[in-house]
């Protein structure tokens, strides 16, 4: 692999899908997902599963039902062989018909007014009516995270307490792993319908980032820059972030700061299934950098890009998370680059689903996983660099199920990464973002990007 260097290149136009996809799947997909979940429950000896959701922690419930709670909490009880029961508050009841299985009558619906907002009209009702819960039952609760202790559950205590009172403390355990476990979680691989939606949202996010970066100039207001994202109403998986000027707080939103030449800049645009992030210096060349950052390109940005080239060389179906970790950490010393978080993670409706990547991980990457190239270096002098986009692991069978135009766009992105950027992307890796691998270290010269091409 050649040493990375700056090259002049026009950012390619890969386009977006002509058909706007819906994140909700066809009814038969939800029926298949419920069947898969019931099979997993039977394997684990669970008689009941309570899938919890709220505005922030909605993804398991949305994947299962096509319903994401607005304003309120919600809970879906799944019992193998029985119709699921979905409990929702006052305002979510009117939104429930958006769920294909609810609209088809596949899911029973009940108003549960304790889920409603404070001081709204309420009515008596027992959370557990008709569920036949007793000490002979084994109950799983799926919040959004797993913990080392199965008794640790991240759903509200007033729900978990009722379940434990009815079934016994020891019979109620955390079951989020059914959805998010790296090796067997049902949401850790995606189907063609999800691929279509995630490729679209990656396209929206990356095209928004393209416009933001090309609008950066001295004195630009952060709010005006983020208007270039052209938010169209697709749900966000995280707040849009933009840091410039004196705004140096990690993950900060725009707050009325102005761009300064020689200053630091970062931006992140995250929709369901997509997060595109870039950061670097507001500079046209090293001459614009502060004295402390002298050598940024040679000592920081180039080594980072070369480590990511090694990361892509490893990234493929069957590779282990430990190999991805090693590809980065053997090249980026901790004192200089301070990569603390995982060298990549899975993304879904939620921005961070889980990660198979850590030192010594033997977990293999599987077809259907969507991996974020989210490697975050940080240095007090050199600041950072980033090429965060989404990449689908797809074997021949999955690729054959994708729309031909979508597959053509992904292959065109992959070819650009290989030929122009010198990034060794494997045939079973499909880039979803239109900014795939593009890293302009000097943001006032966006057409100067890093490349390992010989």
Steps between C-alpha positions, in 0.01 A plus 500: 500500500641841399564773754206738530529844346282792399346482154269734311171334414146604421255349745303246298124510444351161578139617520211387717224248451219619274243331724472630855498188721285459810675378814200285578521155348224301327266308731655163420837628626353588839337159518836338429671713764242404761550132413877537534458670836264232629747230394776680690274523807429128490872422478557705814200364686314833513122491531462878474705781350433865580647725229529854637523816295499876543599796285874439540502121540257394232697284258419148624129583514504671161682208337246256641179696443562792264397732784736750664352676804448873471503696831433197720610156611360183348526129573438196283447160661596201288391146589584214263184385325289795619419836344738768627356767726610861448433752776514870415405830658236749395681676218674196354168322445428724203841418351471123534329445160836594343614154610430243226436211745273719713307610192466136394370391842809289573564689824250564777497860621415634844498851642722526808460850632800492739706520180335833417651840569463657847149611601329358191167318545548158658295190552544196723667195355748230589819481294497120515130424438454185292868406490476205744818590680594295804801341669517229232578756229836614367487863391751687288512878482660666197596857567787613283821377667637180647697488825737257666228415754180362340303653787601851385217632285480845345121530477323723757485345845122539526469254210769258611370504859156385386649221293714382791211519743293277270765249389765519770822700502718220368261429210535845339826564311651727240433374147633786287757257363228338290517814286855635539738213580792517257478133401127425513308828541210525259575863414872453437438406138267677259270387222475651149219733607716644777797528264293714264399737778846521654663565161255787451563652843877465452455683173300778663753540781804494272354744249414730790857471628634574151302826492602595855871452430487689172331793676764540773657845491636762739220644713233250396236443769462142619119513467532614138743217426264236637220635283700341219406160640149566360326294764196347334319345797667158507541414871839576649694236691701772674492878518681665212832622636720786388798643685694805390637822645501487878261205508734214593264278701476147363167415330387862530223631280525828313464790743573820313878470454686617192768323298853632542793426271755296691226361723366153552183371338284190524155405381282190529173423321320189625174354373353159572754256356761766421758723665742703291765693691798706389741722691819686436653845484349812346802555280606504137843360583734450794581873487156568655550267797596623847870448584426209736339306215803518271553158344131408521497343154814288534477410868126456542268511197711278274568230763128498584407455133754221460359325808154521346637350178624207711156488666334466159752234402371291793130590465321205341255222584667255738758747631502530878439812699838446660669524162334836433615622842855386431510663155446838664681468830823356359530810283370779723687534828287586798704799614449683171166379367311403817247274327290403800170375361455189285661510156163465331148403607170384357228749414126450457199718576705602803836665435696245705349153509797303637860431407689178432828696492734488799840358587494123464144479368440176310154607384482467120337758274193361326312577183234759574696693761526875442831624637588858582858601418492687829863522613548815708855631545559796728800713591516828693728657235398332176129475584348218291403357164206285396349292220186368666253338260300177476611178328284195436645150524323313219567155361395398150156386619420834665641700210276305262195617699585870475358738242735513200525881511589492870763235440644703211535808724674296770738346247578842355584629848719197563680547170567866585642400837729246337621694198503861620555465874706179504279342767494118460125442535397136459235373261263411786508857637248749356552869586167669576616862529579731210802631693649153536858539618532869405718685752592863429743593780480871408132586480549822303657286228242217483621365166835413657436160656718224639577198283715187513469445126836439334 
